[in-house]
């Protein structure tokens, strides 16, 4: 059965919860729809976090990001929603989500959101 987009972020135990270490997750596979024109928007995503007790499972993150594909949303809203959902799922010590949106109308947009 083929994979499907999903809003569920699955977590796994951190093997080193007593140590601060940084994880960088990167992908060029984020797409959504412009809420004004309905045209597709394409972005790279960089997620940097210091985990506490939980890590995000990578396939669930891929399926989660895929779930934005048919959603109409502004770049800032998508970035902050990803941050909020990752904070809720993993309760990291700190996390930053950066989205770098492909040029639209001659303007490249980068949105960065952090917690705490």
Number of C-alpha atoms within 10 A of each C-alpha: 3 3 7 9 15 15 14 13 20 17 17 12 14 15 11 12 14 10 11 11 12 12 12 12 13 14 13 13 13 21 21 23 19 17 14 9 8 13 10 14 20 20 20 16 23 17 20 17 24 19 24 20 16 19 22 18 13 14 12 17 21 16 17 21 22 18 18 19 18 13 15 20 18 14 22 14 12 20 22 19 14 22 21 16 15 23 18 11 16 21 18 19 15 15 21 20 24 21 26 19 20 15 12 10 6 7 9 10 14 16 16 16 18 17 14 9
